[in-house]
């Protein structure tokens, strides 16, 4: 599924036709949600794993 990106749409969470929600990546808050819930925790896990193994 392609990313939903509509800067004119002011909603951060947009309902999908089949149900559920999708982030509107045309909104800056959606990028902040992605970074704080996915990228930063992944980076922490990688750093801690490398510190334990090395």
N, C-alpha and C positions, 0 to 999 in steps of 0.2 A: 504494500500500500504506500502510495506517495504521501509525503508530508503535507499536512494542511497548512497553507501559508496565505493568509489574506490580511494585509495590513489595515484594510478598511473595516474589517470585522473587529469590534472592540472586545469580544469575548475571549478569554484565555482558554477555557474548556468548551469545545463545540460538540454537540451530540452527533453521533454517526447515524446514518440511516438505518442500519441493522441493530442499533442499540449500543450503548457504551459511550465513552467520551474520547475525544482526541484533542491534543494540544494544538493551539493555533500558533505556529512558529513565526507568524508575522507580528506577534506581540512579544515585547522584550521580557515580560514576566515568564513566558513559556520557556525561554532559554535559561533563565535563572532557575526555574524548577528542574529542568533537565540537568544542569550542572550540579546543583546542590543535592539531588537525589540519586544521580548515577555516576557522574564523572569523578567527583571528589571522593565518594566512598570507594570506588574502584581504585583510585590512586593510593588511598590509604592502605587498602588490602595488599596491593602490589609492594608498596614500600615496607610494610611490616613483614610480609612473606620473605622478601629479599633480605631483610635484616636478620630474620631468624635463620635462614639457610646459609648465610655467609658469615 
